[in-house]
Amino acid sequence: MLLRDGLAPNEVTFGALVDGLVKLGRTVDARRIFDLMRERGFRANEFVYSALIAGSFQSNDPEAAFILWETMIRDGVKPNEIVYKALVDGLCRLGRMAEAEDVLLKMTAEACTPNVRTHCALMWGHFLAGSSQRALATWTNMARREPNESEELFSSLLNRVNSLVSTIIFIHNWKSFRSE
C-alpha cells in the first residue's frame, strides 16, 4: 500500500512491520522484512532487534537469536533493557537458567539496569526449572533494590501461576472427560 501510494517505508515502518509479524507468530516473515530493511540501507534499532530475538526464541530457534545479538553488537546498536529482557526471557523459557543469569550479570556490568519484566522472566524461569528457592531469592533481591517494583513483579508472578493452574485444571478435566 505504501509503495502503491508512492511512499517509501522508513525505519519506523519497517520496525512496526517486524514487531507486528513477530506478534502474529510469523518470525520468518519478520526476518525477511528485517533483511529487506538492511538491503535498503536502513539501520535496525533496539526495538527491531528485541522483537526478532523474542520471535526467534518463540520459534524455538535460539541460535538465530544469538546470531541477531551478534549482528546487533557488530552494527553498533547498544542493547537496552528491552533487548536484554528478550534474551533473558527466551533463555528462561528454554530452561537455560545459567545462561540467563550470565546475561543478567553482563547486563548490570554494562550499566544497564534490569527492569521488572526482566526479573519476572528470571523468576518465572526458576519456577519452571523447579527452583522455587532461586525464584523467591530473585523476587527478594528485586524487592530490596526496587521496593516500588516488587508489587508489579509479584502481581505478574501470580498471574502466571494462575494461568498455569488453570491449564493444569483444564488438562485434568479433559483427561477425566476422555476416560469416561
N, C-alpha and C positions, 0 to 999 in steps of 0.2 A: 504494500500500500504506500509506504514512504517513497519507494523508488518510482512507482507509478505516478505519484503526485509531484515528482521532480525534486523530492527532498532526499538528502543523503543521511543515513544513520550516523550518529556520533558515539562517543564513549558512553554517554548516559543511555542511549537507546540500546546499544549492544549489551550493556550491563543489565538493563531491565529484562532483555530477552533471555540472557543466560540465567538470571535468577528465576524468572518465571518457568523456564523449561526444567530447571532442576527441581523446582517445587512440584511440577507435574510428573516427576519421575523420569524425565526424558534427558538424562545426563549425556547420552551420546549426541543428541541434537544440540545440547548446550555447548558441548565441546566443539562441535562444528562451527557454531556461531563464534566461539572464542577464537578458533583458528582463522576464520574469516576476518574477524576484528583485527587480529595481528597482521594478516596479509594486507589489509587496507591501511596499515600504519598507525593504528590506534593502540595505545598502551592500556593494558588492563590495570585496574586498581584493586585495592584490598577487597572491595565489595564483590568484584567478579571472582577473584581467587577464592574467597571464603565460600561462595556458592558452589564453585566447581569442586573444591576439596570436600565439602559436605556431600555433594552429589556423588563423588567417586566412592566415598565410604558407604553411602546408601545403596550404591550399585554393587557393593561388595568387591570393590577394586581399590584396595588400599595403596597398591603400587602406583596407580595413576595419581592418587592424592599426593604421594611423596614426590613424584615427578613434577606435579604442578607446584608444590612447595619449592623445589629446587629452581624451577623456571622463574617463579616469583622473585626469589632471592637474587638470581642471576640478572634479572631485569631491573634490579634496584628498587623493588617495591618492598618497603619495610612492613613486616607483619604487625597488625594491631591486635587488640584483644578479641576481635570478632574472628579473625583468621585463626588465631591460636585456639579459640573455643571450638572451631570447626574441626581442627586437628585432634584436640583432646577428646572431644565428643565421639569422633569417629573411632579413635583407638579404644575408648571405653566400651563402645558398642560391640567391638570385636573381642573384648576381654583382654586386651593388651595393656594391662594396667601399669606395668613397669615403664613401658614406653610413654604412656600418658603422663605419668609422674615426672619422667625426664623432660617432657615438653613443658610441663608446668615450671620446672626448675629453670629451664632455658628462658622461658618467658619472663620470669622475675629477674633473672640475671641480665636480661636486655632491657630492664626498666619498664616493662610492660605489665601493668597490674592486672591480674586475673579478675574478671568481673564475676558477678553472682552466677551467671549462666555457666561459666567455666567450672566453678566449684560444684555446681549442681550436677554437671555432666560427670565430673570426677566422683562425686559422692554416689551417684546412681550406678556408675560403673563398678564401684567397690561392692555395692549391694548385690548387683547381678553376678559378680565374681564370687559371692559368698563371704565377703569380708565386711561384715557389718561393723566391726570394730574400727576398721580404716575409714569406713563411710562416716561414722559418727565423729571420728577424730577430724576428718575434713570439715564437717559442719562446725565442730567446736573451735577449730582454728579460725575459720571464717568469722564466726560469731565474735571472737575476741578482737580480731582486726577490724571488722566492719559490723558493729552491732546493729546498725540500721538495715543492713542487707540480710541478716540472719533470718528475719521473718519471711522474706521473699524466698530464700533458699529452702527453708523448712516447708513453706506452703507448696513450693514446686515439688519437693520430695513427696509430700502427702498426696498430691495429685497423681504423681507417677505410681505410687504404691496403690492408690485407689484404682487406677487403670489396670494395674497388674492383677489385683484381687478380682476385679470384675471379669477379666479374661479367664482367670483360673475357675471362677464360679461358672462361667459360661461353658467352658470345656467340660467341667464335671457334669453339669446338667445335660449337655449334649451327649456325653458318653452314657449317662443313665437313660436318656431317651432312646438312644440307638439300641441298648441292650434289652429293652422291654419287648 
